């Protein structure tokens, strides 16, 4: 990668706080240049509203936003939910996220896709442009290989994840194996609250709401995926063959570390210098 990595962020921002922390970290990181943001999974208009509020607060209304797929490729869907209009949402580009991803990959040399939500948009983009995996690379937060656990981003759309992992796109995977070691405590939250500017005020508001709604401290799942681009030296990786289980009654969505049958298809994080990572994230968030 070049000294400044061009990234497109694909995010299900709005539930867990880690997506918002990742966007804030990216906006304050000179090592990356955000070339676009796409929403994914249910409630696209709501997610776009959060993105646009953050971009306005950080003075980056120049960054384009596209609304993405809300349904998984197949499987469970809440039929009571109202779908967003993909082409008429204020503050978004006039195309679905999968088309926007294809457009940006073809326009931008050395663009990295940073996927911190379900992989539906990425799978749809690959299906529409089968040559896409040859033109870009993917860094994702998702999966877990140290136990048979269906992690959220994979489990929300296992079929999409399978398409992506079997596509040949270069993948760097950051899973729960390492992200679960990286948690904020109250002293970290207090440092953000003490930031004293409109950016830290917004993050403090979002952190307070998250802890009130979910009653647990933030885990830095998605920021660690971004850190693998910004500070790769903080992580240890191993080449692995990752298969996605799509049929099991209890294991649908599990990422299987299958090193006995197939060629490696992913660079998988296996360790992290946790304390240094947390300190570096905080230093970026309080700017």
C-alpha positions in Angstrom: 0.0 0.0 0.0 1.1 3.6 -0.6 1.9 5.9 2.3 -1.6 7.3 2.1 -4.2 4.6 1.6 -7.3 5.4 -0.4 -10.2 3.7 1.2 -14.0 3.2 0.7 -15.8 2.4 3.9 -18.8 0.0 3.8 -20.6 0.3 7.1 -23.7 -0.7 9.1 -23.1 2.3 11.4 -25.8 3.0 14.0 -26.0 -0.1 16.2 -22.8 -0.9 18.0 -20.7 2.2 18.5 -17.6 0.8 16.9 -18.6 1.8 13.3 -18.8 5.5 14.4 -15.5 5.3 16.2 -13.9 3.9 13.1 -15.3 6.7 10.9 -14.1 9.2 13.5 -10.7 7.6 13.6 -10.5 7.5 9.8 -11.4 11.2 9.5 -8.6 12.1 11.9 -6.0 9.8 10.3 -3.6 11.3 7.8 -2.6 7.8 6.7 -5.9 7.3 4.9 -8.0 9.2 2.4 -11.7 8.4 2.5 -12.9 8.2 -1.1 -16.5 7.3 -0.3 -18.8 5.7 2.2 -21.6 3.2 1.7 -24.2 2.0 4.1 -25.3 -1.6 4.3 -28.0 -3.6 6.0 -31.4 -2.5 7.3 -32.5 1.1 7.8 -30.3 2.7 5.2 -31.7 6.2 5.4 -31.2 6.2 9.2 -27.6 5.0 8.7 -26.9 7.7 6.1 -28.2 10.3 8.5 -25.6 9.3 11.1 -22.9 9.3 8.5 -23.8 12.8 7.2 -24.0 14.2 10.8 -20.5 12.9 11.5 -19.2 14.3 8.2 -20.7 17.7 8.8 -19.2 17.8 12.4 -15.8 16.8 11.0 -16.0 19.4 8.2 -16.0 16.7 5.5 -19.2 17.2 3.5 -17.1 16.6 0.4 -17.1 12.9 1.0 -19.7 11.0 -1.1 -22.2 8.6 0.5 -24.2 5.9 -1.1 -27.1 3.9 0.4 -26.6 0.2 0.2 -28.4 -3.1 0.3 -30.8 -3.5 3.2 -31.9 -7.2 2.7 -29.4 -10.1 2.8 -29.1 -12.1 -0.4 -31.3 -14.7 1.2 -32.5 -15.9 4.6 -34.2 -14.0 7.4 -35.8 -10.6 6.7 -38.2 -8.6 8.8 -41.1 -8.0 6.4 -42.4 -5.2 8.5 -39.4 -3.0 7.8 -39.8 -0.3 5.2 -37.1 -0.3 2.6 -35.3 3.0 1.8 -35.3 4.5 -1.6 -31.9 3.8 -3.0 -32.0 6.7 -5.5 -33.8 9.5 -3.7 -32.2 10.0 -0.3 -30.9 13.5 0.5 -27.2 13.6 0.8 -26.4 10.4 -1.2 -25.1 9.7 -4.7 -27.7 8.7 -7.3 -26.9 5.0 -7.4 -27.0 1.9 -5.2 -23.9 1.2 -3.2 -22.9 -1.9 -5.2 -22.8 0.2 -8.4 -21.0 3.0 -6.5 -18.3 0.5 -5.3 -17.8 -0.7 -8.9 -17.5 2.9 -10.1 -15.0 3.9 -7.5 -12.9 0.8 -7.9 -12.7 1.4 -11.6 -11.9 5.1 -11.1 -9.4 4.9 -8.2 -6.1 3.1 -8.5 -5.1 1.2 -5.4 -8.5 1.6 -3.6 -9.0 -0.5 -0.5 -12.5 -1.6 0.5 -12.9 -1.4 4.3 -16.0 -3.5 5.1 -17.2 -3.2 8.7 -20.7 -4.6 8.2 -22.3 -7.5 6.4 -20.8 -8.2 3.0 -23.9 -7.8 0.9 -22.8 -4.7 -1.0 -19.4 -6.2 -1.8 -20.9 -9.5 -3.0 -23.4 -7.7 -5.2 -20.5 -5.6 -6.7 -18.5 -8.8 -7.4 -21.6 -10.4 -9.0 -22.1 -7.4 -11.3 -18.4 -7.0 -12.1 -16.7 -10.4 -11.8 -13.3 -8.7 -12.6 -13.6 -6.5 -9.5 -11.5 -8.8 -7.3 -8.5 -8.3 -9.6 -8.7 -4.5 -9.2 -9.0 -3.9 -5.5 -8.4 -5.4 -2.1 -10.6 -6.0 0.9 -10.0 -5.4 4.6 -12.9 -6.7 6.7 -14.1 -7.0 10.3 -15.8 -10.3 10.6 -15.7 -13.9 11.5 -13.8 -15.9 14.2 -11.6 -18.9 13.8 -10.8 -20.0 17.3 -14.2 -21.4 17.9 -17.4 -22.2 16.0 -19.1 -18.8 16.5 -21.3 -17.1 13.9 -20.0 -13.5 14.1 -22.6 -10.8 13.3 -21.2 -9.4 10.1 -20.9 -12.8 8.5 -24.0 -14.3 10.0 -26.2 -11.4 8.7 -25.5 -12.6 5.2 -23.5 -15.8 5.0 -24.2 -16.3 1.3 -22.7 -12.9 0.5 -19.7 -13.7 2.7 -19.2 -16.9 0.8 -19.3 -15.2 -2.5 -16.6 -12.7 -1.3 -14.3 -15.3 0.2 -14.5 -17.5 -2.9 -14.1 -14.6 -5.4 -10.3 -14.4 -5.3 -10.2 -10.8 -3.9 -7.2 -10.2 -1.7 -8.6 -10.3 1.9 -7.3 -9.2 5.2 -9.7 -10.5 7.9 -9.9 -9.1 11.4 -12.1 -11.4 13.6 -13.4 -11.6 17.1 -10.4 -13.7 18.0 -8.4 -10.4 18.4 -11.1 -7.7 18.5 -12.6 -9.0 21.7 -9.3 -8.3 23.5 -9.6 -4.6 22.7 -12.1 -2.9 25.0 -12.6 0.7 26.3 -13.0 1.3 30.0 -14.4 4.3 31.8 -11.1 6.1 31.8 -10.9 5.9 28.0 -14.5 7.3 27.8 -13.6 10.1 30.1 -10.6 11.1 28.0 -12.9 11.5 25.0 -15.4 13.5 27.0 -12.6 15.8 28.1 -11.6 16.5 24.4 -13.4 19.8 24.5 -14.4 20.2 20.8 -17.4 19.6 18.7 -16.0 16.3 17.4 -15.4 14.8 20.8 -18.7 16.2 22.0 -20.5 14.2 19.3 -18.5 11.1 20.1 -19.3 11.5 23.8 -23.0 11.8 23.0 -22.9 8.7 20.9 -20.9 6.7 23.5 -23.3 7.7 26.2 -26.3 6.6 24.2 -24.6 3.3 23.3 -23.8 2.5 26.9 -27.2 3.4 28.0 -28.9 1.3 25.3 -26.6 -1.7 25.5 -25.3 -1.6 29.1 -21.7 -2.7 28.2 -18.5 -1.0 27.3 -17.4 -0.5 23.7 -15.3 -3.2 22.1 -13.1 -1.9 19.3 -14.0 -4.4 16.6 -14.1 -2.1 13.6 -11.4 0.3 14.6 -9.0 -2.7 14.7 -9.8 -3.4 11.0 -8.9 0.2 10.2 -5.8 -0.1 12.3 -4.7 -3.0 10.1 -4.4 -0.4 7.4 -3.1 2.5 9.4 -0.8 0.6 11.8 -0.3 -2.9 10.4 2.7 -3.4 12.6 0.4 -3.7 15.7 -1.1 -7.0 14.4 0.2 -10.4 13.6 -1.3 -12.2 10.6 -1.4 -15.8 9.3 -2.3 -17.0 5.9 -5.4 -19.1 6.2 -8.1 -20.8 4.1 -11.5 -19.4 5.3 -14.7 -21.2 4.3 -18.1 -19.9 5.1 -20.7 -22.3 6.4 -24.1 -21.6 4.8 -26.2 -24.7 5.6 -25.7 -25.8 9.2 -28.6 -25.7 11.5 -26.5 -24.3 14.3 -23.4 -23.2 12.4 -24.7 -21.1 9.5 -22.5 -18.0 9.3 -19.4 -19.7 10.9 -16.0 -18.9 9.4 -14.2 -22.2 9.1 -10.4 -22.3 9.2 -9.8 -25.1 6.7 -6.1 -25.4 6.3 -6.1 -29.1 5.1 -7.9 -28.9 1.8 -7.7 -25.6 0.0 -5.1 -22.8 -0.9 -5.1 -19.8 1.5 -7.5 -17.1 0.6 -7.1 -14.6 3.5 -4.6 -12.9 5.7 -6.1 -13.4 9.1 -5.3 -11.5 12.3 -4.2 -13.8 15.1 -2.7 -11.3 17.6 -2.6 -7.6 18.5 -0.6 -5.3 20.7 -3.7 -4.4 22.5 -2.6 -1.6 24.9 -0.6 0.2 22.2 -3.6 0.0 19.8 -6.0 1.4 22.3 -3.7 4.3 23.1 -3.3 5.1 19.5 -7.0 5.0 18.8 -7.6 7.4 21.7 -5.0 9.8 20.4 -6.9 10.0 17.1 -10.3 10.3 18.6 -9.5 13.2 20.9 -8.1 15.4 18.1 
